[in-house]
Amino acid sequence: MSPRARAAAEGRPPAGSGLVSRYMLRLLARPLAGTLLLVLPALLLERLLRLFDLLAGAGSPASSIAQLLLYLIPHYLGLAVPAALFLAVYSVISRLSQDHELDALQASGLSLARMARPFMAVGLVCALLGGALYGYVQPLSRYAYRAALHTLTEAGWNATLVPGEFAQVGRRLTVFVERRDPETGLLHGIFLHQRRDDGTEVLTTAAEGEMVLDTAQSELLLELRDGRQVTLDQEGHASTLNFASSGQSRPFVRRLPIFRLRGADEREMTLDELWTGLGRPDSPVPARRMVGELHGRLVRAASLLLLPLLAVPMGLAAKRSRRSVAILLGAVILVVYQQALQLVESLGDLGRIDPRPVLWLLFLLFTAFSLVVFWHSNRHPEEGAFDGVLEWLDRAAGWIGRLARLLPRRTREAR
């Protein structure tokens, strides 16, 4: 009787299963951390470039981008964790399979299901962390990001004027100061360019001035002295006004922007707020949107538990095909599943369907698919569940490669 059959007949785990579990966790830790450290910065980099363009146009300081990226980390972490978990389990299984360690472990009495238990434990931890991330951390960070972005784009100014630099205050005013007295705070050589809503442009120069905060702590006042103001209307007519103090020249007042309260968007609400908001008739968000958001988050968090069941058969199939093809197939399956969930939520937001049964039906179908392919791989490790599809993709990739070699290549012109 084989060691596996003897252990199964006696109702005990095979010898050394605990050591193997620790070995699997140790193998999983490095690719999981490495993939997170690779995927998360890559996702943030794409948003970083867009933020640079946006904030540079609004005249906001570049140092504020670090704060915005900090608020974006929970959002992109929710995208990176599923990808990192799937790729980490896949890489561990494919490595063990190609090095024939998996065959040796199975010959010693360890089934694929028992070897996958550490992966399932990590998947459970990721599902619990995903529930906290999707349900509480992401809504709060999303609101904080929107509030900070609103302040930077609308105000575009941190109430400081750097001598020799143009400061963009909001979207319609530019301020330039030649120098500033470090002792008194008095500003010298002031230039202002303001564009009004009706298209009129106002150019103001002043020999000196100062910036003060009013008693209500809600407005910034720029007081000018000994200056001139030129107003150009849409027809090109100019009018000039000389003044001795800012009282004669309509002093500039900048109101500090106030962002709306959190809760106007269902994506800014936590799980508790979504649940309690369903029973409130005066909720600012329609109930159909809160229902789709609530169940969509729960489904995404629960789906993290199933990723190891899908990654293990993919890793086994990588031994008999190219690894890139197996990764591509896994990515297609996960992307299709994610897009299906988003489509159901969108239809629920429009009131076309009730998203609750459809979301959980998709989750059950994904669960059944993952369990079937894992059960097949556990019963028949020599014949993977994806072997036929990967073999077809391998042939298709070979055909495409041969066709690419037939295409004419561009030759460098002689210099």
Secondary structure, DSSP 8 states (H G I E B T S, - for coil): --HHHHHHHHTS--TTHHHHHHHHHHHHHHHHHHHHHHHHHHHHHHHHHHHHHHHHHHT--TTHHHHHHHHHHHHHHHHHHHHHHHHHHHHHHHHHHHTTHHHHHHHTT--HHHHTHHHHHHHHHHHHHHHHIIIIIHHHHHHHHHHHHHHHHHT---S---TTSEEEETTTEEEEEEEE-TTT--EEEEEEEEE-TTS-EEEEEEEEEEEEE-TTSSEEEEEEEEEEEEEE-TT--EEEEEEEEGGGS--EEEE------TTSSGGGS-HHHHHHHTT-TT-SS-HHHHHHHHHHHHHHHHHGGGHHHHHHHHHHHGGGS-HHHHHHHHHHHHHHHHHHHHHHHHHHHTTSS-HHHHHHHHHHHHHHHHHHHHHHHHH-TTS-TTHHHHHHHHHHHHHHHHHHHHS--------
